[in-house]
């Protein structure tokens, strides 16, 4: 049974529709499209020293590709882990703590990765 307002908005019992579902699919498609260039960049970086990595990441195209991949993958990771936590953790305070920890961890990984790419690409 749905309320009239729920029927108008096309929202299910969770009141959020399928936003996370579609965001996860969009990030998955983005990662698939970015996977080949990222693999090429990583293979070109194999065996190079810091100066070689800084030179390669000095290219704006390479840095942008890596930044887009980091953003898409950490966002995808956050959504996926949140769905797992929501499905399998039934104790509400623990669920809330784990979702908060998941958000913090994904943000920290993204921030550290973006910082590393920007620092290497700026040549500092």
C-alpha positions, 0 to 999 in steps of 0.5 A, a space after each residue: 500500500 502506498 500513500 497518494 503522495 508516494 504514488 505521485 513521487 514514485 517513491 518506494 518504502 525507503 522514500 529515496 527511490 533508486 538514486 543509489 542504484 543508478 549512482 552505482 551503475 553510473 560510477 561503474 560505467 565511468 570506471 569501465 570507460 576509464 579502466 583502459 587509460 588508467 592501466 596504460 598510465 600505470 604500465 607506463 609508470 612501472 619502473 620509473 622513479 619519482 621524477 619520471 612519475 612527476 613528469 608523466 603526471 605533469 600532463 593535464 590529461 593523465 592527471 585528469 584521467 587519474 582524478 576522475 578514476 579516483 573519484 568514481 571508484 571511491 564514490 562507487 566503493 562508498 555506495 557499495 559498502 553502504 548497501 552491504 551495511 544496510 542489508 546485513 547489519 541489523 543493530 541500528 546504532 552499529 549500523 549508523 556508526 558503520 555508515 559514518 565510518 564508511 563515509 569517513 574512510 571513503 572520503 579520506 581515501 579520495 582526499 589522500 589520492 587526490 592530494 598525491 596526484 595533484 602533488 605529483 602533477 604539480 612537480 613539488 
